[in-house]
Amino acid sequence: MTKPTFGTHPFLLGFDELERLVEHTVRTGNEGYPPYNIEQTGAAGFRITLAVAGFAEDDLSITLEDRQLVIRGRSRDDSQGDERIYLHKGIAARQFQRAFVLADGVDVSGAHLEHGLLHVSLQRSAPENVVKTIQIDSGRSQVTEQSQNRPSASPRHEHGKRITS
């Protein structure tokens, strides 16, 4: 007997996309550059902080692609590379791309660069509590429409109900 997976459990309808999202995140989340922190800043607020020392504001881009927050960095330090002679080069200034998957209702509220740290603020909006009444179609209107299309000589009976044409 096989154990049902998260996305195929009968009580969780429509969550199969979430299982694929978790698998994708596990596969792509193993890189360590640049280091980052994620902190909760309030009941509905978060902040992602990336260590981007050596990157200027023009070297960084932040985009929302579908539900992914993508932060890219491309250093332009190579323009002075020919003039410098390094005895030791330990400061990494390579390009990077870091992606974070955002839940529905989480929006980027701002970003700022300070002391080599890029701070991206996120805010979760309160979900609307929607109550929707679904009308049950008993089929009565279909029977009435069908009875109007047929020639009728006598009243019909369906499930003990008298239907007139």
C-alpha positions as CSV (number, residue, x, y, z in Angstrom):
1,M,0.0,0.0,0.0
2,T,1.5,3.4,-1.0
3,K,1.2,6.4,1.2
4,P,-0.6,9.3,-0.4
5,T,1.7,12.3,-1.1
6,F,0.8,15.8,0.0
7,G,-0.6,16.8,-3.4
8,T,-2.6,13.7,-3.9
9,H,-4.3,13.4,-0.5
10,P,-8.1,13.3,-1.1
11,F,-8.8,16.2,1.4
12,L,-6.3,18.6,-0.2
13,L,-7.9,19.3,-3.6
14,G,-5.9,21.6,-5.9
15,F,-2.7,21.5,-3.9
16,D,-0.7,19.4,-6.4
17,E,1.1,22.6,-7.5
18,L,2.4,23.1,-3.9
19,E,4.1,19.8,-4.0
20,R,5.9,20.6,-7.3
21,L,6.9,24.0,-5.8
22,V,8.5,22.4,-2.7
23,E,10.4,19.9,-4.9
24,H,11.7,22.7,-7.2
25,T,12.7,24.8,-4.1
26,V,14.7,21.9,-2.6
27,R,16.5,21.3,-5.9
28,T,17.5,24.9,-6.5
29,G,18.0,26.2,-3.0
30,N,21.5,24.7,-2.3
31,E,23.7,27.5,-3.4
32,G,25.2,29.6,-0.7
33,Y,26.1,32.9,-2.4
34,P,25.1,35.5,-1.4
35,P,24.3,34.7,2.2
36,Y,20.9,35.9,3.4
37,N,18.6,36.2,6.4
38,I,14.8,36.0,6.6
39,E,13.2,37.6,9.6
40,Q,9.7,38.2,10.8
41,T,9.2,42.0,11.3
42,G,5.6,41.9,12.6
43,A,2.4,39.8,12.6
44,A,2.2,40.1,8.8
45,G,5.7,41.4,7.8
46,F,8.9,39.7,6.7
47,R,12.3,41.0,5.6
48,I,14.9,39.3,3.4
49,T,18.4,40.6,3.9
50,L,21.1,39.7,1.5
51,A,24.8,40.4,2.0
52,V,25.8,42.1,-1.2
53,A,29.1,43.8,-0.3
54,G,30.7,45.4,-3.3
55,F,27.5,45.7,-5.3
56,A,26.1,49.2,-6.1
57,E,22.4,49.9,-6.4
58,D,22.7,49.9,-10.2
59,D,24.3,46.4,-10.0
60,L,21.2,44.9,-8.4
61,S,17.8,44.1,-9.8
62,I,14.7,42.9,-8.0
63,T,11.8,41.4,-10.0
64,L,8.6,39.5,-9.4
65,E,8.1,36.7,-11.9
66,D,4.9,34.9,-11.3
67,R,5.1,34.2,-7.6
68,Q,8.9,34.2,-7.4
69,L,10.9,37.1,-6.0
70,V,14.1,37.1,-8.0
71,I,17.1,39.1,-6.9
72,R,20.0,39.4,-9.4
73,G,23.4,40.9,-9.0
74,R,25.9,41.7,-11.6
75,S,29.2,43.4,-10.6
76,R,30.7,46.0,-12.9
77,D,34.0,45.9,-11.1
78,D,35.7,44.3,-14.1
79,S,36.3,47.8,-15.7
80,Q,39.2,48.4,-13.4
81,G,40.4,44.8,-13.4
82,D,43.3,45.5,-15.8
83,E,44.8,48.3,-13.6
84,R,44.7,46.3,-10.4
85,I,47.3,43.7,-9.3
86,Y,45.9,41.5,-6.6
87,L,48.2,39.7,-4.1
88,H,45.2,38.1,-2.7
89,K,41.6,38.3,-3.9
90,G,39.1,37.0,-1.3
91,I,36.1,39.3,-1.8
92,A,33.6,37.6,-4.0
93,A,32.0,40.0,-6.4
94,R,30.6,37.4,-8.9
95,Q,27.1,37.6,-10.4
96,F,24.3,35.9,-8.6
97,Q,20.6,35.1,-8.8
98,R,18.6,34.2,-5.7
99,A,14.9,33.3,-5.9
100,F,12.3,33.2,-3.2
101,V,8.8,31.8,-3.7
102,L,6.1,34.0,-2.3
103,A,2.7,32.7,-1.1
104,D,-0.5,34.2,-2.4
105,G,-1.2,37.4,-0.7
106,V,2.5,38.3,0.1
107,D,3.6,41.5,-1.6
108,V,6.9,43.3,-1.8
109,S,6.5,46.6,0.1
110,G,10.0,48.0,-0.5
111,A,13.7,47.5,-0.8
112,H,16.8,49.5,0.3
113,L,20.5,49.0,0.2
114,E,22.5,50.0,3.4
115,H,26.0,49.2,4.4
116,G,26.4,46.3,1.9
117,L,23.1,44.7,2.9
118,L,20.1,44.6,0.6
119,H,16.8,44.6,2.6
120,V,13.6,43.6,0.8
121,S,10.4,44.1,2.9
122,L,7.4,41.8,2.4
123,Q,3.9,42.3,3.7
124,R,1.2,39.6,3.9
125,S,-2.3,41.1,3.2
126,A,-5.2,39.9,5.2
127,P,-7.2,37.4,3.3
128,E,-10.8,38.2,2.6
129,N,-13.2,35.9,4.3
130,V,-15.6,35.1,1.4
131,V,-18.8,33.1,2.0
132,K,-20.4,32.1,-1.2
133,T,-23.7,30.3,-1.4
134,I,-23.8,27.7,-4.2
135,Q,-27.2,27.0,-5.7
136,I,-28.1,23.4,-6.1
137,D,-29.5,22.6,-9.5
138,S,-32.2,20.0,-8.9
139,G,-32.7,19.3,-12.6
140,R,-36.2,20.7,-12.4
141,S,-35.5,23.5,-14.9
142,Q,-34.0,21.0,-17.3
143,V,-37.1,18.8,-17.1
144,T,-39.3,21.8,-17.7
145,E,-37.3,22.9,-20.7
146,Q,-37.4,19.4,-22.1
147,S,-41.1,19.1,-21.6
148,Q,-41.6,22.3,-23.5
149,N,-39.8,20.9,-26.5
150,R,-41.8,17.7,-26.6
151,P,-45.5,17.5,-27.7
152,S,-47.5,16.7,-24.7
153,A,-50.9,15.0,-24.5
154,S,-50.9,14.2,-20.8
155,P,-49.1,15.5,-17.6
156,R,-45.8,13.8,-16.8
157,H,-44.7,12.4,-13.4
158,E,-41.1,12.5,-12.2
159,H,-40.1,11.4,-8.7
160,G,-43.7,11.7,-7.5
161,K,-44.0,15.3,-8.7
162,R,-46.5,16.5,-11.3
163,I,-44.9,18.5,-14.0
164,T,-47.1,20.5,-16.4
165,S,-46.1,21.5,-19.9
